[in-house]
Each structure stands twice: as structure tokens, then as C-alpha cells.
């Protein structure tokens, strides 16, 4: 297994960014990432089963770090697809209630299947003394009373515990995602029911103009060295300018196919800045 974890993380992040920029909505984005990660994981399985590992350290590193990262992303995006395809219309009490229920389900799963186990404490504490048992093929100990899921795993590509690590990571990713959805809805409700402070900074151009700017900043990697997601960029500017933008993906999709310039606001900014510069000469 020649690929390093950093290389795989960078590769997956590039794909997430590319799909985020072209997908019309979250459902399509989650679906495309699910298909991509499933095929990506399968291609790595082919390499592992054919070539094996150079040594014990490489095998342990793969099943403790590399495979769980890829699998956690697959679980995460597939779950988002399932959540979004059953989601009520954006905004309102049903929307808020839906994501609150999703959060409770996630917490229940965490309590029942993740945190209350010796392995979870082992992994979270950063211990490595039992890595040879947990993260090498063929070392499953059925005397531990494992979940019946152990009989469904691929013995040539799983130690069982790599799946557990993947679910720990996926749970954390989903927790952040669902919490952000709940917070976004609360912010939107606050903005719609409370008066805007007279000394606040307001966005006085069109919403589409701000969305165009958000995607430009994101695509250029101008914020947090390009390591921040499009939704976090959007949320930050919504808070700053006291505005609710709604579905970014649909708006961006319409921009891609609108008549005339696809970057009309950025073109206008460039023109206005050049005129302003000329006045100062």
C-alpha cells in the first residue's frame, strides 16, 4: 500500500471540492461522493489483496488510519444522501424538528454502539500496545463476544476494528453536519424575526451577487488556506451581513447556465475598482 494518508486525504478533499462546485444540490453532491468513494475503496482493496503489505507497520497503519478515513467518508456521504432525500423543505418547524430527531438518533447510536466499549477507550486514548491484535488481518478473537456484523466483513480486507474506527470518525462528521443544520435554521429564524441593528454591516446587493462572491472565494482558496468548506464560508458571511441565502447549490447551478456572463457580479466589481483607481490618479 504505497499511498500515504496525507496523499489520500488531499485526493478526497480535491474531489469533494470539485463535486461541491458542480453539483446542483446536496443530494447530488452526496450521491456523487458516495459512488466515487465506493469505487475508490474497491480499487484500494484490489491493490491490498494482490500486493499485500511490505511489513507489519504498513499493515497496522493501513487498517488503523488509511482505510478508516476512506470508509468514514463513504459512510458520512451515504448518510447525508439518506438524510437529505427524506428531509422536509428547507426552513420551518418541520425542518428544525427533523434535524433534531436525526441528532438524537446519532447520539443514541453513539451511546449504544460506540463509546461504551473497551476498544473506544483504547482508540481515543491513543494507545498502540494492542494494535497488532486490532489492526492486523486474521486476528479476530471471537471470545470477545463481538457484534454479529463481524460475520459480514471481508476477511481479506478488514480486521473488524477498522470498521469500528471508521464509524467513530463518521459519527463525529455527522454530528458536526447535523448540528450545523440546526444552527443554520436557528440563525435564519433569528434574522427573520429580529430587527437588524442600525449599526450592523448589511449586504445591500442581490443574494445572487453574494453567492457568486462566496463561490469565488471558495474556488480560489482565499479563506483559511482553502481548507474551509463552502457551507462554512456561506455561514460566516450570512452572519456578517445578516442575511439568509437559502440553497446555495441551486443558485450556483443557475449561475452556471445563465445567459451572458456567468460572473456578472465579479465583472462589475473589477470594473468598479478600475474606475475608482482611475479617479485617484
C-alpha positions as CSV (number, residue, x, y, z in Angstrom):
1,X,0.0,0.0,0.0
2,X,2.1,2.8,-1.3
3,X,-0.3,5.8,-0.8
4,X,0.2,7.8,2.3
5,X,-2.7,9.0,4.5
6,X,-1.9,12.7,3.6
7,X,-2.0,11.9,-0.1
8,X,-5.4,10.1,0.2
9,X,-6.8,12.9,2.3
10,X,-5.7,15.5,-0.3
11,X,-7.1,13.5,-3.1
12,X,-10.5,13.0,-1.5
13,X,-10.7,16.7,-0.5
14,X,-9.9,17.8,-4.0
15,X,-12.8,15.5,-5.3
16,X,-15.2,16.9,-2.6
17,X,-14.3,20.4,-3.7
18,X,-14.8,19.7,-7.4
19,X,-18.1,18.0,-6.9
20,X,-19.3,20.7,-4.5
21,X,-18.6,23.3,-7.2
22,X,-20.6,21.4,-9.9
23,X,-23.4,19.7,-8.0
24,X,-26.9,21.4,-8.2
25,X,-27.8,20.4,-4.6
26,X,-26.7,18.5,-1.5
27,X,-28.4,15.3,-2.6
28,X,-26.5,15.1,-5.9
29,X,-23.3,16.0,-4.1
30,X,-23.7,13.3,-1.5
31,X,-24.6,10.7,-4.2
32,X,-21.6,11.5,-6.4
33,X,-19.2,11.3,-3.4
34,X,-20.8,8.0,-2.3
35,X,-20.2,6.5,-5.8
36,X,-16.7,7.9,-6.0
37,X,-15.6,6.7,-2.5
38,X,-17.2,3.2,-3.1
39,X,-15.1,2.8,-6.3
40,X,-12.0,4.3,-4.7
41,X,-12.2,1.9,-1.7
42,X,-12.8,-1.0,-4.1
43,X,-9.7,-0.1,-6.1
44,X,-7.6,0.0,-2.9
45,X,-9.0,-3.4,-1.9
46,X,-7.7,-4.7,-5.3
47,X,-4.2,-3.4,-4.5
48,X,-4.2,-4.7,-1.0
49,X,-5.4,-8.2,-1.8
50,X,-3.0,-8.5,-4.8
51,X,0.1,-6.9,-3.3
52,X,-0.3,-7.2,0.4
53,X,1.8,-5.2,2.8
54,X,5.6,-4.7,3.0
55,X,5.7,-5.2,6.7
56,X,3.7,-5.2,9.9
57,X,3.8,-1.4,10.4
58,X,2.4,-0.8,7.0
59,X,-0.5,-3.2,7.6
60,X,-1.3,-1.7,11.0
61,X,-1.1,1.9,9.6
62,X,-3.5,1.0,6.8
63,X,-6.2,-0.6,9.0
64,X,-5.9,2.0,11.8
65,X,-5.6,5.2,9.7
66,X,-5.9,4.9,6.0
67,X,-8.9,2.6,5.4
68,X,-11.0,4.0,8.2
69,X,-10.6,7.5,6.8
70,X,-11.9,6.5,3.4
71,X,-14.6,4.3,4.8
72,X,-15.7,7.0,7.3
73,X,-16.1,9.5,4.4
74,X,-18.2,6.8,2.5
75,X,-20.4,6.3,5.5
76,X,-20.8,10.0,6.0
77,X,-21.7,10.9,2.5
78,X,-24.1,8.0,2.1
79,X,-25.8,9.0,5.4
80,X,-26.1,12.6,4.2
81,X,-27.8,11.3,1.0
82,X,-30.3,9.3,3.1
83,X,-30.9,12.3,5.4
84,X,-31.4,14.8,2.6
85,X,-33.7,12.6,0.4
86,X,-36.1,12.4,3.4
87,X,-35.7,16.0,4.5
88,X,-38.7,18.4,4.7
89,X,-38.5,21.7,2.8
90,X,-35.6,24.0,3.9
91,X,-36.7,26.1,6.9
92,X,-39.6,26.0,9.3
93,X,-40.6,23.9,12.3
94,X,-40.7,20.6,10.5
95,X,-37.2,21.2,9.1
96,X,-35.8,22.0,12.6
97,X,-37.6,19.1,14.2
98,X,-36.3,16.7,11.5
99,X,-32.7,17.5,12.2
100,X,-33.2,17.5,15.9
101,X,-34.5,13.9,15.6
102,X,-31.5,13.0,13.4
103,X,-29.2,14.3,16.1
104,X,-31.0,12.3,18.8
105,X,-30.7,9.1,16.7
106,X,-27.0,9.8,16.2
107,X,-26.5,10.3,19.9
108,X,-28.4,7.0,20.7
109,X,-26.2,5.1,18.2
110,X,-23.1,6.6,19.8
111,X,-24.3,5.6,23.3
112,X,-25.3,2.0,22.3
113,X,-22.5,1.0,19.9
114,X,-19.5,3.3,20.2
115,X,-18.5,5.0,23.4
116,X,-19.3,2.3,26.0
117,X,-16.6,-0.2,24.9
118,X,-13.0,-1.1,25.8
119,X,-12.0,-0.5,22.1
120,X,-13.4,3.0,22.0
121,X,-11.4,3.9,25.2
122,X,-8.3,2.3,23.7
123,X,-8.6,4.2,20.4
124,X,-9.5,7.5,22.0
125,X,-6.6,7.4,24.5
126,X,-4.1,7.0,21.6
127,X,-2.8,3.7,22.8
128,X,-0.9,1.4,20.4
129,X,0.0,-1.6,22.6
130,X,-2.8,-3.7,21.2
131,X,-2.5,-2.5,17.6
132,X,-1.2,-5.8,16.4
133,X,-4.3,-7.5,17.7
134,X,-6.8,-4.9,16.5
135,X,-5.3,-3.9,13.1
136,X,-3.8,-7.0,11.5
137,X,-5.7,-9.4,9.4
138,X,-6.7,-12.8,10.8
139,X,-6.5,-11.8,14.5
140,X,-10.3,-11.6,15.3
141,X,-10.9,-13.1,18.8
142,X,-14.5,-14.4,18.9
143,X,-14.1,-14.9,22.7
144,X,-14.5,-11.1,23.0
145,X,-18.2,-11.5,22.2
146,X,-18.2,-9.4,19.1
147,X,-21.2,-7.9,17.2
148,X,-22.7,-10.3,14.6
149,X,-21.5,-7.7,12.0
150,X,-18.2,-9.5,12.2
151,X,-19.5,-12.3,10.1
152,X,-20.3,-9.9,7.2
153,X,-16.9,-8.3,6.8
154,X,-14.4,-9.2,4.1
155,X,-11.7,-11.2,5.9
156,X,-9.1,-10.3,3.2
157,X,-9.8,-6.5,3.6
158,X,-10.9,-6.0,7.2
159,X,-9.7,-6.6,10.7
160,X,-13.3,-5.7,12.0
161,X,-11.8,-2.9,14.1
162,X,-11.0,-0.8,11.1
163,X,-14.8,-0.6,10.6
164,X,-15.2,0.5,14.2
165,X,-12.7,3.3,13.8
166,X,-14.5,4.4,10.5
167,X,-17.8,4.6,12.4
168,X,-16.3,6.6,15.2
169,X,-14.9,9.2,12.6
170,X,-18.2,9.2,10.6
171,X,-20.2,9.7,13.7
172,X,-18.2,12.8,14.5
173,X,-18.5,14.2,11.0
174,X,-22.3,13.6,11.0
175,X,-22.6,15.2,14.4
176,X,-20.9,18.4,13.1
177,X,-23.1,18.3,9.9
178,X,-26.4,17.9,11.7
179,X,-25.5,20.5,14.4
180,X,-24.6,23.0,11.7
181,X,-28.0,22.4,10.0
182,X,-29.8,23.1,13.3
183,X,-27.7,26.2,14.0
184,X,-28.3,27.5,10.5
185,X,-32.0,27.2,10.9
186,X,-31.9,29.0,14.3
187,X,-29.8,31.8,12.8
188,X,-32.2,32.1,9.9
189,X,-35.2,32.2,12.3
190,X,-33.4,34.9,14.4
191,X,-32.7,37.0,11.3
192,X,-36.3,36.8,10.1
193,X,-37.9,37.7,13.5
194,X,-35.5,40.2,14.9
195,X,-34.8,43.7,13.7
196,X,-31.4,44.4,12.2
197,X,-29.2,46.7,14.2
198,X,-28.8,50.1,12.5
199,X,-25.1,50.0,13.1
200,X,-24.7,46.5,11.6
201,X,-23.0,45.7,8.3
202,X,-25.7,44.9,5.7
203,X,-25.4,43.2,2.3
204,X,-27.3,45.6,0.1
205,X,-26.7,43.9,-3.3
206,X,-28.6,40.9,-4.5
207,X,-28.3,37.5,-2.9
208,X,-27.0,36.0,-6.1
209,X,-24.2,38.5,-6.1
210,X,-23.1,37.4,-2.6
211,X,-23.4,33.7,-3.6
212,X,-21.2,34.4,-6.6
213,X,-18.6,36.1,-4.3
214,X,-18.8,33.2,-1.9
215,X,-18.1,30.6,-4.6
216,X,-15.2,32.8,-6.0
217,X,-13.6,33.0,-2.6
218,X,-14.0,29.2,-2.1
219,X,-12.8,28.2,-5.5
220,X,-9.7,30.4,-5.2
221,X,-8.9,29.0,-1.7
222,X,-8.8,32.6,-0.3
223,X,-10.2,31.7,3.2
224,X,-8.3,29.6,5.7
225,X,-5.8,28.4,3.1
226,X,-8.6,26.8,1.1
227,X,-9.3,24.3,3.9
228,X,-12.8,25.6,4.8
229,X,-15.9,24.1,3.2
230,X,-18.4,26.1,1.1
231,X,-21.1,25.9,3.7
232,X,-18.8,27.4,6.4
233,X,-17.9,30.2,4.1
234,X,-21.5,30.9,3.5
235,X,-22.5,30.7,7.1
236,X,-19.7,33.1,8.1
237,X,-20.8,35.7,5.5
238,X,-24.5,35.2,6.3
239,X,-23.7,36.1,9.9
240,X,-21.5,39.0,9.0
241,X,-24.0,40.6,6.6
242,X,-27.2,39.5,8.5
243,X,-28.7,37.7,5.5
244,X,-30.2,34.3,4.7
245,X,-29.1,32.9,1.4
246,X,-31.1,29.6,1.2
247,X,-30.0,26.8,-1.1
248,X,-26.5,27.8,-2.4
249,X,-26.2,24.8,-4.7
250,X,-29.4,25.6,-6.7
251,X,-28.4,29.2,-7.1
252,X,-24.9,28.3,-8.2
253,X,-26.3,25.8,-10.7
254,X,-28.5,28.5,-12.3
255,X,-25.5,30.9,-12.5
256,X,-23.6,28.3,-14.5
257,X,-26.2,28.3,-17.2
258,X,-27.4,31.9,-17.2
259,X,-27.3,34.0,-20.3
260,X,-24.4,36.4,-20.7
261,X,-21.6,36.5,-18.3
262,X,-21.6,33.7,-15.7
263,X,-19.6,36.0,-13.4
264,X,-21.5,39.3,-13.8
265,X,-21.0,40.5,-10.2
266,X,-17.3,39.8,-10.3
267,X,-17.1,41.5,-13.6
268,X,-18.9,44.5,-12.1
269,X,-16.5,44.5,-9.1
270,X,-13.5,44.6,-11.4
271,X,-14.9,47.4,-13.5
272,X,-15.9,49.5,-10.4
273,X,-12.4,49.0,-8.8
274,X,-10.7,50.0,-12.0
275,X,-12.9,53.2,-12.3
276,X,-12.1,54.0,-8.7
277,X,-8.4,53.6,-9.2
278,X,-8.5,55.9,-12.3
279,X,-10.2,58.6,-10.2
280,X,-7.3,58.6,-7.7
281,X,-4.7,59.1,-10.4
